[in-house]
Amino acid sequence: MVKKCLFPAAGYGTRFLPATKAMPKEMLPILNKPLIQYGVEEALSAGIDNMAVVTGRGKRAIEDHFDISYELEHQIRGTDKERYLADIRDIIDNCTFSYTRQIEMKGLGHAILTGEPLIGNQPFAVILADDLCYEEKDPILSQMVRMYEKYRCSIVAIEEIDKSQTNKYGIIAGKEIEENLFMVTNMVEKPDPKDAPSNLAIIGRYILTPEIFDILRNTKPGKGGEIQITDALLTQSKTSMVLAYKFKGRRFDCGSIEGFVEATNFFFNLVQSKSIKKKEENLIQN
């Protein structure tokens, strides 16, 4: 089954310059937690405990984050600040992390292909950390893993967008085979609105079968001169089924300033409401 999750994390994060000049965009915090940790927690909740990270120059902070900091832990041991490390220690104790570098930025397809030595010949998930997804009771990747267990094929997560925004996404066309699940018949990377086959946009959650690696090796550069995973999946759909799943939940584009601020406000209000609810429950019990 799906036991590995690949995190392409070699991009420069140019939309957040100068903040990302020396800090990986995946380490930008929503409240007190970096984006990539949200992604790892989502993968772990889906039963995936092997995290494969494709990094690049200046990304050492990601490796350090998912490692024990003996000096820091010694300094705060026995204080009330120790609880702040509980979540990350749980991740470190329950996950295995492996890393490789993408030497050149040649697109998402190339980043996924770079991760092949970490994945091997098995199905795997892909999470793009700057697409922050939330569903309290049933995380998006958990939903997709169940779909994979049923159909055993590559699956992309999709959501409806305004047709005017299609030039920012990979867009699918397909036949609905069950509620919110489509068999892909076409995929286009960032089409002009007038050329888009639908308004169903691919977001940063995938489950891919290992055959995708050979397809990527033979995929020529497409939109923007980059190797596009969209092109490879379209090729795969010609010989085997590729599905697009309209997930339940909410997604924030934290690769943009607007989406980052929206996510920050959402999670702040969520924490506040949970805190108020807990206080009310304590009052009732007392």
N, C-alpha and C positions, 0 to 999 in steps of 0.2 A: 504494500500500500504506500501512500504518500508519507515518507518519513524525512524528507529533506526539503528545505526552503532556501531558495536563492535570492539574495539581496543585491541587485546591481547598485553599487554605491560609489562609482568612480567619477560621476559627473562633476562639473565645476560649480554648479549652483549660481550661474551668472545673474539670475534675476534677483539674487539677494546680496549682490556686491554693494558695499565693501565688507559686509558682515561675513561672507563666505570666502574672503581672500585667504584667511588662515584657518578657518574652521569649516569642517565638512557640513554641507547643508543638512545631511541626515542627523546631525547633532544639534540642530536648532531646537530649542525646547518649546513644547506646548505645556504651559505651567512649569512644573519642575521635572519634566521627563522629556528626553530627546525623541524626535520623530521615529528613529529606527527602533527604539525600545518598544514603542507602541506596536510596530510591525512584528517584532519578535514575540511579544506577548500574544498577539493574534495568532501567529503560527503555533505557538505552544498550546494555546487553547484548542487548536484543531488536531492535537495529538502529534505534532511535528516537533522533534527535539534536536534535529541536526540542522544547524544554520550555516549556510555557505555564503560568504560575502565576497563580492568582487569589488576591490578597492582600487585606489590610484594614489598618485603623489599627494601628500598632505592629508591623508585620511587616517593617520595613526591613532587619532583620538577615538575612532570607532573600536579598534582593538583594545585600547586601554579601558574603554568604558565597560566592555564585557570581560573584565579581568578583575582579580582581587587587588585592592589597594591596601596593602598591609599597614602602611604608615597612617593613612586616614582612619582605618578601622581601629587601629590601636589608640589613636588620639581621641576618638569619640566613644570607645567602649565603656559601657556602664552609665552613659549619659542619655538624656531623653532624645538626643539627635540620632542615636543608633537606629531608631525605627525608620528613618528616612532611607536607609539602605536595604530595607527588608525586601522590597520588590526586585531590585537588581541582584541581590544575593540569591533569591529564589531562582532567577533565570540562570545565573552562573552555575548553581548546583544541579539544575535539571536539563541543561542544554550543552551540546558540543558545538564549538565554533571552529570553522576553518576558513582560510582566507587565500585569495589569489589576487594578482594585480592585472588590471587592464592597462596595457602600456599606451595604447592610442585610443582616443574616443571616436569610435566608428559606428555609434548607434546602439540602441537597445538590443537588437539581434546579435551584434558582435559581443556585447557585454554578457549575454546569456551563453553564447558559445564559449567565451573565455572561462566560464564557470564549469564547463564539462568535466574537467578532471576532479572537481569537488563533488560532482553529482553521480557520475558513472552511468550505468545502463539501467536506470529506474525512473519511474515517474517522479515529478518534483513540482513544488509550488514556486511561484515567483511573486515577491512583494516589492513594489516600488514605495519606498518609505515616505516620499512626499505626497502620496495619496493616502491620507489618514482616514481610515474607515471606522465607523462605530455602529455597533448593534449590541445592546447590553446583554441580552440573553442568548443570542445565537450569532457570534461573530461571522463576518462575511466569508472568511476562508473556511470555516467549519461548514458553512452551507455548501461551498464548492467541493469540499472533500466528499461530502455525501453524494453529490452529483457524480463525482468521479467514480465512487464505489459502485454506482448503478450503471454507468455507461462506459467506463474505462477508455476515455479518449481525452484529447486536449480540450480545455475549457477556458474561456475568457470571461471576465466579469464585465458587464455593460450597464449603462444607465442612459436614460433619455436626457438629451440636452436640447437647448435652443438651436434650431437649424443654422442660425447665423454663426455658431461656434464650431462647426464641423472642421474647419481648417486647423483646429488645435488638437484633434484626436484621430485615432484610427476608428473608422466607421464600418459597421457590419450591415449586411443584409442577410436575411435568413427566413426559414420556415419555422413557425412556432410548433413544436412537437408536444409540449405540455405547457402549463401556465408558467410564464416568465422564462421559458427555456427555448432557444432557437437553434436549429441546425444551420450552420453558416453556409451560405451560397456565394457570398462575395465579401471582400474586405478591401478597404481603400485607406491608405495612410494620408491623413490631413487633407481631404478633398475640399475644394471650394464649395460653398453651400449649394450652388446650382448643380454641381456634379455629384453631390453626396447621395448614396443609395438609400439612406434613412437618417434618422436622428439618434440612432443607437450607438453610443460611443464606448470604446474600450477604455477601462480604467486600470489602475495598477495592481491587478490581481489576476494571476494565471495559474492553471495547473497544466503542465505540459508532459507529454510522453517523450521518452528518450529518442525517438525517431527524429525529433525536431533538430537535433544536433547535426545529423547528416544533411538535412534540408538546409540548415543555416550555412553549412560549409559551401553549398552550391548556390546560395542566394546572392545575386548581384546587388550592388548598392542601388538603393531606390531614392525615395524622397530625401532631399538634402544631401545626397551623396553618401548616405549611411545605410548600413545593413539593417533592414526593418524586420522586426518580429512579425509584423502584420503581413508582409509579403511571404514570409516562410509559412505562416499558418494558412494563408490562402492556398499555397502549394500543397500543404498537407491535406487540406479539405477536399482536394481533387481525388485523392486516393483513399482517404479514411475520414471518418466523421470528426468534425470540430464543432463544439457547442459554444453558444454564448448565453450566459446566465444573467438575467436581470435580477440583481440581488436585493434582498431586504435589508434596509439600513440606510446609513447616511455616509457620504463621502465628502471630504474637504480637500481641495487642491492646495496643499501647503507648499507647492512650488511657486505659488504666487503670493504677493503681499496680502491681497484681499482675502484669499482663502486661509492664509496663516492667521490673520487677525480674527476671521470668522471662527476658526477652530479654537483659538485661544478663548474667545468669549463664550463659546458653547461649552467647553470643558470647565471653565471657571463657574459658569452658572450651574452646571451639573454637580460639581463638587459642593457648591453652596447649598443646593437643594437637598442633597444627600445628608449634609451636615445638619440642616434644619430638621429633616425627617428623623434623624437619629436622636436629636435633642428632644423632639416631641415624644418619641417612643420611650425614652428614659424617664420623662416626666410622667407618662401614663403608668409605667412600671413602679415608680416610686409613690 
